[in-house]
Amino acid sequence: MSTLRPQPAPPPEPARGGERGFARALLRTAELDPGDGRRVLLAALWSCCLLTTNYTLRPLRDAMAVSGGVDQLHWMFTATFVAVLVAVPVYGLAVARLDRARLGALVHRSFALNLIVFFALMRGWLGDTPALELWTARVFFVWTSVFNLLVISLFWSVMSDLFSGGEARRTFGVIALGGSVGALLGPALGGSLALSVGPAWLTLVGAALLEIGRWSMAKLAAEPRPDSPEARGTEGKVESPPADDGPIGGSPLAGLAEVLRSPRLMALCAYVLLMTAASTVLYCVQARLVVLNFTDEATRTAAFAAVDLATNALTVTAQGLLTGRLIRRLGLRWTLAVLPLACLAGFVALALGPTLTVAFTVQAGRRCLNYAFARPGREVLYTSVERSPRYKAKSFIDTVVYRGGDALSGWAFAGLEGAGLQLATVAAITAPVCGIWALIAWRLGAAVDESATRG
């Protein structure tokens, strides 16, 4: 086996602006390597902007979903799935034809323009009839669901493009921490603005944050990669250089074929499908309980914002101190399995006591574990595949599979309710699904860990 010759240590460089103070503290606390700081901070800033936008809009979306009719949630999930089926080929065409910088600008600015249109609708500038308000609420629910998946999918596709496998295991938890900081800021903004100036203004905040996120992406892409040790794997082996940033080419619909050719991606599809089944049932149970406890849109928006705020306070601590350590020391099998195991316990608790407090607690725990562990763990998987699947297969899984699971689960929930089953019974039926999900998570993570050990 060939070995690498030891390289002389480079002379110390003056600290750049991005490597001062906070960056050095970040390196020590999160166990990052020298040279990680500036790139991680730029990636975390981009993530922060996206998640601040998402969580600023989420309470408004959830409140408008209730206003659009809780009995219509399964139809809104179906409409979201149809919208995803339209959006994914368009996104695939953009991936095939545009370089990374132009793709990022198109995605960010298109969604920002949409938000400005929603602002005009919500302010009544285009009409204020009850029918228009109802359909604005329903369209906004569908739009935010598609927006959230596409921009986050793009973000992590670029991360897997710019960071190697060894770097990803070390840094993705801290990068996701930037998103959790945004997820703390978002509910605070959403709750305060909804009660002070009105929910419509949240859309303009989101549009401004998307432009800052686009700038962060451009700066990150221009940042040079360190020569050593960041370009090396965990066992000292030099890893492949990062892919170029040009257009990928190929068919806009290649994502499905790439998934079908890869057993690992197929297993990831099953993981995501069962994850969405659990989260959608929990969302519907929570929505039912909210209707029973709150009567007006502003109070509902503030309540959802309070839950998000508490959730992300926990997530920040976990991502900053635990995510990277868990991935490196316990491997992906535990990183991926912790979420379904927690959801299994949560649905058992709901089956025993289906109250709003229990639902909010389970929802907070689920979101915390997803963002702190499951999401970074899933994204590490994509660093080991070619560049095309990072964008096309990933967007297919993150959108079509994800929202398809939403739609199927929404209809299943409606069917169970229609059959006269109580919320506690629905929760009891969902618990075994989480057990199957945990088994798939363990086997998927174990396969990746074994591949990394052999490599």
C-alpha positions in Angstrom: 0.0 0.0 0.0 1.4 3.3 -1.0 2.0 5.9 1.7 2.0 9.6 1.6 5.3 11.5 2.3 5.1 13.8 5.2 4.7 17.4 4.2 6.4 20.3 5.9 4.0 22.4 8.0 3.0 25.6 6.2 4.2 28.9 7.7 1.6 30.6 9.9 -0.6 33.1 8.1 -2.2 36.2 9.5 -5.7 35.5 10.6 -8.2 36.5 8.0 -11.4 38.2 8.9 -13.4 35.0 8.7 -10.9 33.2 10.9 -10.8 35.6 13.9 -12.4 35.2 17.3 -15.6 33.3 16.7 -14.2 31.1 14.0 -11.3 30.0 16.3 -13.8 29.3 19.1 -15.9 27.3 16.7 -13.0 25.2 15.6 -12.2 24.3 19.2 -15.8 23.6 20.4 -16.9 21.6 17.4 -13.6 19.7 16.9 -13.0 21.1 13.4 -9.6 21.2 11.7 -7.6 24.4 11.1 -8.8 26.0 7.8 -12.4 24.8 8.2 -13.6 28.0 9.9 -14.2 30.4 7.0 -15.8 27.9 4.7 -18.0 26.5 7.5 -19.1 30.0 8.5 -20.1 30.9 5.0 -22.0 27.7 4.6 -23.6 28.2 8.0 -24.7 31.7 7.1 -26.3 30.5 3.9 -28.1 27.7 5.9 -29.1 30.3 8.5 -30.8 32.5 5.8 -32.7 29.6 4.3 -33.9 28.3 7.7 -34.8 31.7 9.0 -36.9 32.2 5.9 -38.5 28.8 6.3 -39.3 29.2 10.0 -40.5 32.8 9.6 -43.0 31.5 7.1 -43.8 28.2 8.8 -46.1 29.6 11.5 -48.0 31.6 8.8 -48.2 28.5 6.7 -49.5 26.3 9.5 -52.1 29.0 10.5 -53.2 29.4 6.9 -53.5 25.6 6.6 -56.0 25.6 9.4 -57.8 28.6 7.9 -57.9 26.7 4.6 -59.8 23.9 6.4 -58.4 21.1 8.5 -60.8 18.8 6.7 -59.0 19.7 3.5 -55.5 18.9 4.6 -55.3 15.7 2.6 -56.3 17.6 -0.5 -53.6 20.2 0.2 -51.0 17.5 0.6 -52.1 16.0 -2.7 -51.9 19.4 -4.4 -48.4 19.8 -3.0 -47.4 16.5 -4.5 -48.8 17.5 -7.9 -46.9 20.8 -7.7 -43.7 18.9 -6.9 -44.3 16.7 -10.0 -44.3 19.9 -12.0 -41.5 21.6 -10.2 -38.9 18.7 -10.3 -38.6 18.4 -14.1 -38.2 22.2 -14.3 -35.5 22.1 -11.6 -33.9 19.2 -13.4 -33.8 21.2 -16.6 -32.1 24.1 -14.8 -29.6 21.7 -13.2 -28.8 20.2 -16.6 -28.4 23.6 -18.4 -27.0 26.0 -15.8 -23.8 26.2 -13.8 -23.9 26.2 -10.1 -23.8 30.0 -9.6 -26.6 30.7 -12.2 -28.7 27.8 -10.7 -28.4 29.3 -7.2 -29.4 32.7 -8.4 -32.4 31.5 -10.4 -33.8 29.4 -7.5 -33.3 32.1 -4.8 -34.6 35.0 -6.9 -37.6 33.2 -8.3 -38.8 32.3 -4.9 -38.1 35.8 -3.6 -40.3 37.2 -6.4 -43.1 34.7 -5.5 -43.0 36.0 -1.9 -43.5 39.6 -3.1 -46.6 38.5 -5.0 -47.9 36.7 -1.9 -47.4 40.0 0.1 -49.6 41.8 -2.4 -52.2 39.1 -2.2 -52.2 39.0 1.6 -52.4 42.8 1.8 -55.5 42.8 -0.3 -53.9 44.8 -3.1 -55.2 42.3 -5.7 -58.6 41.8 -4.1 -60.1 41.0 -0.7 -62.9 38.6 -1.3 -63.4 35.6 1.1 -62.8 33.2 -1.9 -59.5 34.9 -2.8 -58.3 34.8 0.8 -59.2 31.1 1.1 -57.4 30.2 -2.1 -54.4 32.4 -1.2 -54.1 30.4 2.0 -54.3 27.1 0.2 -51.8 28.1 -2.5 -49.4 29.5 0.1 -49.5 26.2 2.0 -48.6 24.3 -1.3 -45.9 26.9 -2.3 -44.1 26.9 1.1 -44.0 23.1 1.1 -42.4 23.1 -2.4 -40.1 26.0 -1.6 -38.8 24.5 1.6 -37.8 21.2 -0.1 -36.2 22.7 -3.2 -34.0 25.3 -1.6 -32.9 22.9 1.2 -32.2 20.2 -1.4 -30.1 22.7 -3.5 -28.2 23.8 -0.4 -27.2 20.2 0.6 -26.4 19.3 -3.0 -23.9 22.2 -3.1 -22.5 21.1 0.3 -21.9 17.6 -1.0 -20.2 19.2 -4.1 -17.9 21.4 -2.1 -17.1 19.2 0.9 -15.4 15.7 0.7 -16.7 12.7 2.6 -14.2 13.2 5.5 -15.0 16.9 5.7 -18.7 16.2 5.6 -18.6 13.9 8.7 -16.6 16.6 10.5 -18.4 19.8 9.4 -22.0 19.1 8.4 -23.3 19.2 12.0 -21.8 22.6 12.5 -23.1 23.8 9.1 -26.5 22.6 10.0 -26.1 24.6 13.3 -26.3 27.7 11.2 -29.7 26.6 10.0 -30.8 26.0 13.5 -29.8 29.5 14.5 -32.0 30.7 11.7 -34.7 28.3 12.9 -34.5 30.2 16.3 -34.6 33.6 14.6 -37.5 32.6 12.3 -40.2 31.8 14.9 -39.2 34.8 16.9 -39.7 37.0 13.9 -42.8 35.1 12.8 -44.5 35.3 16.2 -43.6 39.0 16.9 -44.4 40.4 13.5 -47.7 38.3 13.2 -49.0 40.0 16.3 -47.5 43.5 15.8 -47.7 44.4 12.1 -49.5 41.4 10.6 -48.6 38.1 9.1 -48.3 39.4 5.5 -45.0 41.2 6.3 -43.3 37.9 6.9 -43.1 37.3 3.2 -41.0 40.4 2.6 -38.6 39.4 5.4 -38.2 36.0 3.6 -37.5 37.7 0.2 -34.7 39.8 1.7 -33.2 36.7 3.5 -33.2 34.8 0.2 -31.0 37.4 -1.4 -28.5 37.3 1.5 -28.5 33.5 1.1 -27.7 33.8 -2.6 -24.7 36.1 -1.8 -23.5 33.6 0.8 -23.6 30.8 -1.7 -21.5 32.8 -4.2 -18.9 33.7 -1.6 -18.7 30.1 -0.4 -18.2 28.7 -4.0 -15.4 31.2 -4.5 -13.6 30.2 -1.3 -10.5 28.0 -2.0 -10.4 24.5 -0.5 -7.5 23.9 1.9 -4.7 21.7 0.6 -4.2 19.7 3.8 -5.6 18.0 5.8 -9.0 18.9 4.5 -8.5 17.3 1.1 -7.7 14.0 2.9 -10.0 11.4 4.2 -10.3 10.1 7.7 -7.6 7.5 7.1 -5.1 9.8 5.5 -6.0 8.9 1.9 -6.2 11.7 -0.6 -9.8 12.0 -1.7 -11.1 13.0 -5.2 -11.0 16.7 -6.0 -14.3 18.5 -5.9 -16.5 18.4 -9.0 -16.5 21.4 -11.3 -19.3 23.9 -11.1 -20.4 23.7 -14.7 -23.8 22.5 -16.0 -24.3 18.8 -15.3 -26.1 18.0 -18.6 -28.2 14.9 -19.2 -31.9 14.5 -18.9 -34.0 16.6 -16.5 -35.8 13.3 -15.5 -32.6 11.4 -14.8 -33.2 11.4 -11.1 -35.7 8.5 -11.1 -33.4 6.3 -13.2 -30.4 7.1 -10.9 -32.4 6.0 -7.9 -33.6 2.8 -9.5 -30.0 1.8 -10.4 -28.7 2.3 -6.8 -29.8 -0.1 -4.0 -28.4 2.5 -1.5 -30.6 5.3 -2.9 -33.6 2.9 -3.0 -33.1 2.3 0.7 -32.8 6.0 1.3 -36.2 6.4 -0.5 -37.8 3.9 1.9 -36.3 5.8 4.8 -37.6 9.1 3.6 -41.0 7.7 2.7 -41.6 6.3 6.2 -40.2 9.4 7.8 -42.8 11.5 5.9 -45.5 9.1 6.9 -44.8 9.6 10.6 -44.3 13.3 10.3 -47.5 13.8 8.3 -49.7 11.8 10.7 -48.2 13.8 13.6 -48.9 17.1 11.7 -52.5 16.1 11.2 -53.0 15.1 14.8 -51.4 18.4 16.0 -53.7 20.4 13.6 -56.8 18.7 15.0 -55.8 19.5 18.5 -54.9 23.1 17.6 -58.4 23.6 16.2 -59.8 22.4 19.5 -57.7 24.8 21.6 -57.3 28.0 19.5 -59.9 30.0 17.5 -58.1 32.9 15.7 -55.3 32.9 13.1 -53.0 35.3 15.0 -53.0 33.2 18.1 -52.5 30.0 16.2 -49.5 31.6 14.3 -48.0 32.7 17.7 -48.5 29.2 19.2 -46.8 27.4 16.2 -44.0 30.0 16.5 -43.5 29.3 20.2 -43.2 25.5 19.5 -40.7 26.2 16.7 -38.7 28.5 19.0 -38.5 25.8 21.8 -37.6 23.1 19.2 -34.7 25.0 17.7 -33.2 26.1 21.0 -32.7 22.4 21.7 -31.4 21.8 18.2 -28.7 24.5 18.3 -27.1 22.8 21.4 -27.3 19.4 19.8 -25.8 20.4 16.5 -23.0 22.5 18.0 -21.8 19.9 20.5 -23.1 16.5 19.5 -23.8 16.0 15.8 -20.2 15.7 14.5 -19.1 13.7 17.5 -22.0 11.2 17.0 -21.4 10.7 13.3 -17.6 10.2 13.8 -17.7 8.0 16.9 -21.0 6.0 16.7 -21.3 6.0 12.9 -24.3 6.6 10.6 -26.3 3.7 11.9 -27.1 5.4 15.2 -27.2 8.8 13.6 -30.0 7.7 11.2 -31.8 5.4 13.7 -32.2 7.9 16.6 -35.1 9.8 14.9 -37.4 6.8 14.1 -36.8 5.3 17.6 -37.8 8.6 19.2 -40.9 8.8 17.0 -41.8 5.3 18.0 -41.8 6.4 21.6 -43.6 9.6 20.8 -46.5 7.9 19.1 -46.8 5.5 22.0 -47.1 8.5 24.3 -49.8 10.0 22.0 -51.7 6.7 22.0 -51.8 6.9 25.8 -52.6 10.6 26.0 -53.6 12.5 22.8 -53.3 16.0 24.2 -52.0 19.2 22.7 -49.1 19.3 25.2 -48.0 15.8 24.2 -48.4 16.6 20.5 -46.3 19.8 20.8 -43.6 17.9 22.8 -43.4 15.0 20.3 -43.3 17.5 17.4 -40.5 19.5 19.1 -38.5 16.4 19.7 -39.0 15.0 16.2 -37.9 18.3 14.6 -34.9 18.6 16.9 -33.6 15.1 16.2 -34.3 15.5 12.5 -32.3 18.7 12.1 -29.5 17.8 14.6 -28.9 14.2 13.5 -31.0 12.6 10.8 -30.6 15.4 8.2 -26.8 15.8 8.4 -26.5 12.0 8.5 -28.5 11.6 5.3 -26.5 14.3 3.6 -23.2 12.6 4.3 -24.5 9.7 2.1 -24.4 11.9 -1.0 -20.7 12.8 -0.7 -20.0 9.2 -2.0 -22.0 9.4 -5.2 -21.3 11.1 -8.5 -22.3 14.7 -9.1 -25.4 14.1 -11.2 -27.2 12.0 -8.4 -26.2 14.7 -5.9 -28.6 17.1 -7.7 -31.0 15.0 -9.7 -31.6 11.9 -7.7 -31.4 13.9 -4.5 -34.0 16.4 -5.7 -36.2 13.5 -6.7 -36.0 11.9 -3.2 -36.3 15.2 -1.4 -39.3 16.4 -3.3 -41.2 13.6 -5.2 -40.7 10.9 -2.6 -41.0 13.2 0.3 -44.2 14.9 -0.8 -45.6 11.7 -2.2 -45.3 10.3 1.3 -47.1 13.4 2.5 -50.0 12.9 0.1 -50.3 9.1 0.8 -50.2 9.7 4.6 -52.6 12.6 4.4 -55.2 10.4 2.7 -54.5 7.5 5.0 -55.1 9.8 8.0 -58.4 11.0 6.4 -59.4 7.5 5.8 -58.8 6.4 9.4 -60.7 9.4 10.7 -63.5 8.7 8.2 -63.7 5.2 9.6 -64.4 6.7 13.1 -61.0 6.0 14.7 -59.9 8.3 17.5 -56.6 10.2 17.5 -55.2 7.8 20.1 -55.9 4.8 17.8 -54.3 6.5 14.8 -51.2 7.1 16.9 -51.1 3.5 18.0 -51.3 2.3 14.4 -48.4 4.6 13.4 -46.1 3.4 16.1 -45.2 0.1 14.3 -44.5 2.0 11.1 -41.8 3.8 13.1 -40.3 0.5 14.1 -39.9 -0.6 10.4 -38.4 2.8 9.7 -35.9 2.3 12.5 -34.8 -1.1 11.1 -34.3 0.4 7.6 -32.3 3.3 9.1 -30.0 0.9 11.0 -29.3 -1.3 8.0 -28.7 1.7 5.7 -26.3 3.4 8.1 -24.5 0.1 8.8 -23.9 -0.4 5.0 -22.4 3.1 4.7 -20.3 2.6 7.8 -18.9 -0.7 6.5 -18.2 0.8 3.1 -16.2 3.7 4.8 -14.2 1.2 6.8 -13.3 -0.9 3.8 -12.4 2.2 1.8 
